[in-house]
Amino acid sequence: MDYALELLSDPTAWLALVTLIAMEVVLGIDNLIFISILTNKLPEAQRSKGRRIGIGLALILRLALLGTVAWIVQLTEPVFEIFGKGFSWKDMILIAGGLFLLWKATKEIHHTVDPDPDGDVFDAKKAGELTFSAAIVQILMLDLVFSVDSIITAVGMTPHIPIMVIAVIVAVTVMLIAADPLAAFINRHPTVVMLALGFLIMIGMTLLAEGFGVHVPKGYVYAAMIFSVLVEGLNMAARRAKVAKRKRRRTA
């Protein structure tokens, strides 16, 4: 109780909490984009359930990892060297996650650009090639990568476990609220699907770079993503204006 009261009265703890929540929400965007694209390949009746399970697994993983913080910190210690470069378990997890994201995003781009000519790329029957269990396994794999990265970053920002727990719960709650609207928006706009897949490739390359010891400032990555979203927003507004103009011509 004294420990909790001490945290509540500490302005530094509140600042760390706000900063950590913001960071966890931003990191959660990567995870949410992947979950949205993957679950949109499922039959429509299973999509919302798949998103809830995927996000729920992310919460369980992160809370479980918080319970093993001492072990997580050791993941940054090199376990072997290649050409003088030490690789830790964290590095190997990031490299594996980056390769998986590159493979998955490239595969999805192929299916989007060259879909079955007789059906929609998100048609439920065509989506049968991705089973519900396969989707959950893939989501779980990426949840693990993002969770390890998130927890290690959190440990570097604050030593207080309660602050980390609150930040994780708030961030995952935001993901849960935003999941269905984001997935529906992505599904309605094919160009946004391509943009999101491009984001996944960029995130995959960032994970690979981090795994090989090349630090990529997250601000650069998210600035590029925000700029791309703004450009796509302008394109969508221009398309809506053209459609409205054609409708006015027909009615005139």
PyMOL commands that set and color helices and strands:
alter all, ss='L'
color gray80, all
select helices_A, chain A and resi 2-8+11-39+44-66+69-74+89-113+126-129+132-157+161-188+190-211+218-251
alter helices_A, ss='H'
color red, helices_A
select strands_A, chain A and resi 78-82+85-88
alter strands_A, ss='S'
color yellow, strands_A
deselect
rebuild
show_as cartoon
